[in-house]
Amino acid sequence: MATAKKAPAQKVAAKKAAPKKVAAKKVATKKAPEFSLKASAEKAVNIYLGVIGKGYDRVQENLKTSRKDNEKRMSDLEKRGAKLRKELNKNFDKFEAPEFDSVVKDVKGQFSKLQDQIEDAVETAKEKLTPAKKAA
């Protein structure tokens, strides 16, 4: 058996991927804020005062608005009052009041009638009581 010699295999150069350059990420190192009791207390006081300040501003704004609205309302009421006054004056001019002397005369007449009715009632009561005394 004869052995045949094999031809040497050719080496194929493997293509290597070109190495990619990776930029190094800069990691920012964050320093933890230092805790300060004084700074925290000042911040809390400022927040509290801010709430009070906002409330005060709102009250001032509402007061200013109310004053403007009040002036408008008063103006409207004054105009309506003047209009009603004119209407009442027109109606009052149409109204005829009786003479004072005739009113006095009518009142005296009514009092006279009332006095007569009372006197009649007293006389009737006397008549009813007088026979009752005799029978007893």
MDAnalysis code that builds the backbone (N, CA, C; Angstrom):
import MDAnalysis as mda
import numpy as np

u = mda.Universe.empty(408, n_residues=136, atom_resindex=np.repeat(np.arange(136), 3), trajectory=True)
u.add_TopologyAttr("name", ["N", "CA", "C"] * 136)
u.add_TopologyAttr("resid", np.arange(1, 137))
u.add_TopologyAttr("resname", ["MET", "ALA", "THR", "ALA", "LYS", "LYS", "ALA", "PRO", "ALA", "GLN", "LYS", "VAL", "ALA", "ALA", "LYS", "LYS", "ALA", "ALA", "PRO", "LYS", "LYS", "VAL", "ALA", "ALA", "LYS", "LYS", "VAL", "ALA", "THR", "LYS", "LYS", "ALA", "PRO", "GLU", "PHE", "SER", "LEU", "LYS", "ALA", "SER", "ALA", "GLU", "LYS", "ALA", "VAL", "ASN", "ILE", "TYR", "LEU", "GLY", "VAL", "ILE", "GLY", "LYS", "GLY", "TYR", "ASP", "ARG", "VAL", "GLN", "GLU", "ASN", "LEU", "LYS", "THR", "SER", "ARG", "LYS", "ASP", "ASN", "GLU", "LYS", "ARG", "MET", "SER", "ASP", "LEU", "GLU", "LYS", "ARG", "GLY", "ALA", "LYS", "LEU", "ARG", "LYS", "GLU", "LEU", "ASN", "LYS", "ASN", "PHE", "ASP", "LYS", "PHE", "GLU", "ALA", "PRO", "GLU", "PHE", "ASP", "SER", "VAL", "VAL", "LYS", "ASP", "VAL", "LYS", "GLY", "GLN", "PHE", "SER", "LYS", "LEU", "GLN", "ASP", "GLN", "ILE", "GLU", "ASP", "ALA", "VAL", "GLU", "THR", "ALA", "LYS", "GLU", "LYS", "LEU", "THR", "PRO", "ALA", "LYS", "LYS", "ALA", "ALA"])
u.atoms.positions = np.array([
    [0.806, -1.141, 0.000],
    [0.000, 0.000, 0.000],
    [0.861, 1.218, 0.000],
    [0.554, 1.801, -0.853],
    [1.375, 2.975, -0.986],
    [0.679, 4.145, -0.343],
    [1.379, 4.830, 0.311],
    [0.799, 5.985, 0.980],
    [1.072, 7.210, 0.134],
    [0.081, 7.832, -0.079],
    [0.247, 9.034, -0.856],
    [0.427, 10.209, 0.096],
    [1.231, 11.010, -0.305],
    [1.487, 12.161, 0.541],
    [0.459, 13.233, 0.216],
    [-0.051, 13.708, 1.225],
    [-1.050, 14.753, 1.013],
    [-0.344, 16.092, 0.932],
    [-0.927, 16.904, 0.147],
    [-0.347, 18.224, -0.002],
    [-0.654, 19.026, 1.264],
    [0.289, 19.719, 1.643],
    [0.053, 20.468, 2.860],
    [-1.093, 21.465, 2.656],
    [-1.937, 21.569, 3.659],
    [-3.098, 22.467, 3.596],
    [-2.652, 23.909, 3.698],
    [-3.309, 24.698, 2.924],
    [-2.941, 26.107, 2.963],
    [-3.649, 26.758, 4.158],
    [-2.934, 27.521, 4.768],
    [-3.508, 28.228, 5.922],
    [-4.196, 29.492, 5.447],
    [-5.408, 29.580, 5.806],
    [-6.171, 30.768, 5.441],
    [-6.121, 31.705, 6.644],
    [-5.695, 32.824, 6.361],
    [-5.601, 33.774, 7.462],
    [-7.000, 34.234, 7.851],
    [-7.318, 34.034, 9.063],
    [-8.629, 34.439, 9.554],
    [-8.631, 35.952, 9.758],
    [-9.707, 36.538, 9.265],
    [-9.808, 38.000, 9.442],
    [-10.292, 38.289, 10.854],
    [-9.546, 39.038, 11.466],
    [-9.936, 39.432, 12.823],
    [-10.696, 40.759, 12.741],
    [-11.723, 40.847, 13.527],
    [-12.491, 42.088, 13.564],
    [-11.638, 43.161, 14.183],
    [-11.707, 44.293, 13.561],
    [-10.908, 45.393, 14.085],
    [-11.452, 45.768, 15.452],
    [-10.584, 45.881, 16.384],
    [-11.061, 46.208, 17.725],
    [-11.698, 47.598, 17.733],
    [-12.896, 47.688, 18.342],
    [-13.596, 48.960, 18.447],
    [-13.080, 49.713, 19.635],
    [-12.945, 50.978, 19.407],
    [-12.485, 51.803, 20.510],
    [-13.699, 52.230, 21.316],
    [-13.697, 51.879, 22.509],
    [-14.795, 52.245, 23.403],
    [-14.327, 53.429, 24.236],
    [-15.091, 54.483, 24.109],
    [-14.732, 55.668, 24.882],
    [-15.055, 55.392, 26.343],
    [-14.146, 55.714, 27.142],
    [-14.346, 55.488, 28.571],
    [-15.357, 56.514, 29.068],
    [-16.404, 56.016, 29.717],
    [-17.428, 56.899, 30.258],
    [-16.910, 57.535, 31.520],
    [-17.148, 58.805, 31.535],
    [-16.737, 59.510, 32.741],
    [-17.906, 59.440, 33.704],
    [-17.694, 58.860, 34.788],
    [-18.722, 58.745, 35.802],
    [-18.523, 59.897, 36.770],
    [-19.546, 60.752, 36.790],
    [-19.457, 61.886, 37.696],
    [-19.735, 61.368, 39.094],
    [-18.863, 61.646, 39.897],
    [-19.053, 61.207, 41.280],
    [-19.831, 62.293, 41.998],
    [-21.013, 61.915, 42.416],
    [-21.859, 62.857, 43.137],
    [-21.540, 62.746, 44.610],
    [-21.300, 63.882, 45.128],
    [-21.043, 63.896, 46.562],
    [-22.382, 63.989, 47.263],
    [-22.550, 63.214, 48.232],
    [-23.781, 63.272, 49.015],
    [-23.798, 64.613, 49.733],
    [-24.950, 65.328, 49.639],
    [-24.997, 66.637, 50.309],
    [-24.790, 66.451, 51.803],
    [-24.066, 67.373, 52.288],
    [-23.797, 67.292, 53.720],
    [-25.041, 67.757, 54.467],
    [-25.443, 67.046, 55.448],
    [-26.622, 67.391, 56.237],
    [-26.222, 68.456, 57.246],
    [-27.000, 69.516, 57.214],
    [-26.742, 70.586, 58.158],
    [-28.057, 70.913, 58.852],
    [-28.059, 70.806, 60.135],
    [-29.262, 71.085, 60.912],
    [-29.667, 72.545, 60.751],
    [-28.715, 73.425, 60.726],
    [-29.008, 74.848, 60.597],
    [-29.642, 75.139, 59.233],
    [-29.084, 74.568, 58.169],
    [-29.632, 74.797, 56.827],
    [-31.034, 74.215, 56.714],
    [-31.255, 73.051, 57.287],
    [-32.585, 72.434, 57.243],
    [-33.600, 73.268, 58.014],
    [-33.192, 73.790, 59.151],
    [-34.082, 74.620, 59.956],
    [-34.424, 75.915, 59.213],
    [-33.430, 76.521, 58.570],
    [-33.680, 77.752, 57.808],
    [-34.632, 77.480, 56.645],
    [-34.441, 76.346, 55.984],
    [-35.310, 75.978, 54.870],
    [-36.753, 75.788, 55.347],
    [-36.918, 75.108, 56.461],
    [-38.255, 74.879, 57.005],
    [-38.920, 76.200, 57.392],
    [-38.168, 77.096, 58.007],
    [-38.708, 78.401, 58.398],
    [-39.099, 79.195, 57.154],
    [-38.256, 79.150, 56.127],
    [-38.567, 79.874, 54.888],
    [-39.823, 79.325, 54.223],
    [-40.007, 78.022, 54.235],
    [-41.214, 77.416, 53.659],
    [-42.435, 77.860, 54.451],
    [-42.340, 77.806, 55.753],
    [-43.446, 78.228, 56.621],
    [-43.804, 79.689, 56.370],
    [-42.782, 80.553, 56.316],
    [-43.026, 81.969, 56.043],
    [-43.570, 82.177, 54.634],
    [-43.151, 81.336, 53.691],
    [-43.669, 81.417, 52.325],
    [-45.153, 81.125, 52.281],
    [-45.593, 80.133, 53.050],
    [-47.028, 79.802, 53.117],
    [-47.799, 80.978, 53.703],
    [-47.275, 81.558, 54.764],
    [-47.935, 82.714, 55.378],
    [-47.967, 83.882, 54.398],
    [-46.859, 84.115, 53.697],
    [-46.789, 85.208, 52.723],
    [-47.791, 85.028, 51.597],
    [-47.924, 83.798, 51.089],
    [-48.890, 83.533, 50.013],
    [-50.313, 83.773, 50.516],
    [-50.592, 83.343, 51.727],
    [-51.915, 83.571, 52.307],
    [-52.201, 85.058, 52.444],
    [-51.229, 85.801, 52.912],
    [-51.377, 87.250, 53.065],
    [-51.632, 87.914, 51.718],
    [-50.863, 87.483, 50.703],
    [-51.058, 88.033, 49.356],
    [-52.464, 87.760, 48.849],
    [-52.956, 86.556, 49.105],
    [-54.301, 86.180, 48.645],
    [-55.360, 87.032, 49.347],
    [-55.186, 87.268, 50.644],
    [-56.144, 88.094, 51.392],
    [-56.143, 89.520, 50.849],
    [-54.969, 90.060, 50.590],
    [-54.877, 91.415, 50.050],
    [-55.546, 91.506, 48.683],
    [-55.329, 90.487, 47.865],
    [-55.936, 90.446, 46.532],
    [-57.467, 90.385, 46.633],
    [-57.965, 89.534, 47.525],
    [-59.415, 89.413, 47.710],
    [-60.003, 90.718, 48.242],
    [-59.306, 91.364, 49.147],
    [-59.773, 92.624, 49.716],
    [-59.849, 93.700, 48.640],
    [-58.831, 93.751, 47.808],
    [-58.798, 94.733, 46.724],
    [-59.953, 94.493, 45.754],
    [-60.179, 93.231, 45.405],
    [-61.272, 92.873, 44.497],
    [-62.616, 93.212, 45.124],
    [-62.766, 92.921, 46.410],
    [-64.027, 93.208, 47.099],
    [-64.316, 94.700, 47.118],
    [-63.288, 95.496, 47.331],
    [-63.485, 96.943, 47.353],
    [-63.947, 97.454, 45.996],
    [-63.323, 96.923, 44.929],
    [-63.745, 97.331, 43.586],
    [-65.193, 96.913, 43.332],
    [-65.522, 95.672, 43.687],
    [-66.886, 95.176, 43.493],
    [-67.870, 95.977, 44.334],
    [-67.473, 96.333, 45.552],
    [-68.351, 97.089, 46.443],
    [-68.657, 98.465, 45.857],
    [-67.656, 99.106, 45.283],
    [-67.878, 100.412, 44.673],
    [-68.876, 100.294, 43.520],
    [-68.746, 99.241, 42.744],
    [-69.662, 99.023, 41.628],
    [-71.079, 98.774, 42.139],
    [-71.196, 97.935, 43.176],
    [-72.516, 97.649, 43.749],
    [-73.160, 98.923, 44.286],
    [-72.392, 99.730, 44.994],
    [-72.928, 100.975, 45.559],
    [-73.379, 101.916, 44.450],
    [-72.616, 101.972, 43.386],
    [-72.994, 102.814, 42.249],
    [-74.302, 102.330, 41.633],
    [-74.432, 101.015, 41.466],
    [-75.669, 100.439, 40.922],
    [-76.859, 100.726, 41.836],
    [-76.653, 100.573, 43.134],
    [-77.736, 100.843, 44.093],
    [-78.134, 102.316, 44.075],
    [-77.156, 103.189, 43.964],
    [-77.450, 104.621, 43.930],
    [-78.279, 104.970, 42.688],
    [-77.910, 104.393, 41.542],
    [-78.666, 104.646, 40.314],
    [-80.095, 104.137, 40.442],
    [-80.250, 102.940, 41.003],
    [-81.590, 102.364, 41.173],
    [-82.415, 103.207, 42.145],
    [-81.784, 103.682, 43.198],
    [-82.477, 104.528, 44.170],
    [-82.953, 105.831, 43.538],
    [-82.129, 106.429, 42.697],
    [-82.529, 107.672, 42.030],
    [-83.712, 107.416, 41.102],
    [-83.681, 106.296, 40.396],
    [-84.782, 105.955, 39.488],
    [-86.079, 105.733, 40.270],
    [-85.996, 104.985, 41.377],
    [-87.179, 104.735, 42.197],
    [-87.712, 106.023, 42.806],
    [-86.819, 106.898, 43.183],
    [-87.235, 108.171, 43.769],
    [-88.057, 108.986, 42.769],
    [-87.602, 108.999, 41.510],
    [-88.356, 109.712, 40.482],
    [-89.746, 109.109, 40.307],
    [-89.811, 107.781, 40.285],
    [-91.103, 107.101, 40.138],
    [-92.027, 107.419, 41.313],
    [-91.478, 107.386, 42.526],
    [-92.290, 107.683, 43.710],
    [-92.783, 109.127, 43.698],
    [-91.925, 110.049, 43.268],
    [-92.341, 111.454, 43.199],
    [-93.483, 111.632, 42.207],
    [-93.404, 110.935, 41.066],
    [-94.494, 111.021, 40.090],
    [-95.791, 110.495, 40.697],
    [-95.703, 109.336, 41.357],
    [-96.896, 108.757, 41.966],
    [-97.415, 109.601, 43.122],
    [-96.532, 110.194, 43.879],
    [-96.942, 111.016, 45.017],
    [-97.643, 112.275, 44.539],
    [-97.168, 112.825, 43.415],
    [-97.813, 114.021, 42.874],
    [-99.241, 113.715, 42.438],
    [-99.486, 112.494, 42.005],
    [-100.831, 112.087, 41.593],
    [-101.748, 111.861, 42.792],
    [-101.183, 111.557, 43.923],
    [-101.949, 111.251, 45.127],
    [-102.522, 112.536, 45.712],
    [-103.823, 112.529, 45.957],
    [-104.466, 113.709, 46.521],
    [-104.813, 113.424, 47.978],
    [-104.215, 114.155, 48.852],
    [-104.494, 114.013, 50.280],
    [-105.664, 114.921, 50.644],
    [-106.542, 114.444, 51.497],
    [-107.664, 115.292, 51.899],
    [-107.179, 116.450, 52.765],
    [-107.981, 117.463, 52.821],
    [-107.659, 118.624, 53.646],
    [-107.612, 118.208, 55.113],
    [-106.753, 118.831, 55.875],
    [-106.592, 118.485, 57.281],
    [-107.888, 118.714, 58.055],
    [-108.552, 119.812, 57.793],
    [-109.792, 120.133, 58.522],
    [-110.873, 119.079, 58.280],
    [-110.954, 118.571, 57.031],
    [-111.978, 117.555, 56.757],
    [-111.634, 116.245, 57.458],
    [-110.352, 115.933, 57.581],
    [-109.940, 114.715, 58.297],
    [-110.313, 114.844, 59.766],
    [-110.060, 116.004, 60.367],
    [-110.382, 116.231, 61.778],
    [-111.886, 116.106, 61.978],
    [-112.657, 116.654, 61.066],
    [-114.117, 116.602, 61.174],
    [-114.608, 115.148, 61.127],
    [-114.032, 114.324, 60.197],
    [-114.426, 112.916, 60.097],
    [-114.070, 112.139, 61.367],
    [-112.898, 112.397, 61.909],
    [-112.469, 111.698, 63.123],
    [-113.378, 112.058, 64.292],
    [-113.720, 113.334, 64.423],
    [-114.625, 113.744, 65.507],
    [-115.982, 113.059, 65.369],
    [-116.470, 112.924, 64.129],
    [-117.743, 112.244, 63.887],
    [-117.665, 110.774, 64.301],
    [-116.548, 110.116, 63.999],
    [-116.382, 108.696, 64.365],
    [-116.306, 108.544, 65.882],
    [-115.616, 109.479, 66.555],
    [-115.551, 109.413, 68.017],
    [-116.932, 109.631, 68.647],
    [-117.723, 110.515, 68.062],
    [-119.083, 110.754, 68.586],
    [-119.919, 109.490, 68.471],
    [-119.845, 108.799, 67.328],
    [-120.589, 107.543, 67.139],
    [-120.128, 106.501, 68.147],
    [-118.840, 106.410, 68.335],
    [-118.289, 105.427, 69.282],
    [-118.747, 105.747, 70.697],
    [-118.752, 107.035, 71.052],
    [-119.187, 107.437, 72.394],
    [-120.666, 107.089, 72.606],
    [-121.489, 107.307, 71.589],
    [-122.916, 106.971, 71.689],
    [-123.101, 105.466, 71.883],
    [-122.320, 104.647, 71.165],
    [-122.425, 103.183, 71.289],
    [-122.020, 102.732, 72.688],
    [-120.974, 103.348, 73.241],
    [-120.526, 102.974, 74.594],
    [-121.583, 103.361, 75.624],
    [-122.151, 104.539, 75.472],
    [-123.191, 104.980, 76.414],
    [-124.397, 104.041, 76.353],
    [-124.781, 103.600, 75.150],
    [-125.895, 102.657, 75.014],
    [-125.571, 101.334, 75.698],
    [-124.331, 100.873, 75.538],
    [-123.924, 99.610, 76.150],
    [-123.949, 99.717, 77.665],
    [-123.523, 100.849, 78.211],
    [-123.521, 101.054, 79.664],
    [-124.964, 101.091, 80.176],
    [-125.864, 101.786, 79.498],
    [-127.271, 101.858, 79.901],
    [-127.917, 100.471, 79.885],
    [-127.604, 99.676, 78.863],
    [-128.164, 98.315, 78.776],
    [-127.675, 97.475, 79.946],
    [-126.406, 97.607, 80.279],
    [-125.852, 96.838, 81.397],
    [-126.502, 97.265, 82.710],
    [-126.728, 98.557, 82.892],
    [-127.372, 99.057, 84.117],
    [-128.789, 98.507, 84.241],
    [-129.520, 98.495, 83.138],
    [-130.898, 98.001, 83.160],
    [-130.945, 96.521, 83.537],
    [-129.973, 95.774, 83.022],
    [-129.959, 94.337, 83.323],
    [-129.575, 94.084, 84.779],
    [-128.719, 94.899, 85.326],
    [-128.276, 94.700, 86.710],
    [-129.294, 95.247, 87.729],
    [-130.019, 96.272, 87.409],
    [-130.972, 96.885, 88.352],
    [-132.111, 95.929, 88.695],
    [-132.801, 95.258, 87.773],
    [-133.864, 94.322, 88.174],
    [-133.296, 93.143, 88.943],
    [-132.099, 92.779, 88.706],
    [-131.513, 91.655, 89.411],
    [-131.339, 92.003, 90.889],
    [-131.055, 93.253, 91.204],
    [-130.868, 93.665, 92.602],
    [-132.230, 93.678, 93.324],
    [-133.298, 94.103, 92.653],
    [-134.604, 94.160, 93.285],
    [-135.110, 92.766, 93.601],
    [-134.861, 91.816, 92.727],
    [-135.340, 90.444, 92.941],
    [-134.579, 89.793, 94.073],
    [-133.428, 90.154, 94.347],
    [-132.654, 89.506, 95.381],
    [-132.990, 89.950, 96.728],
])
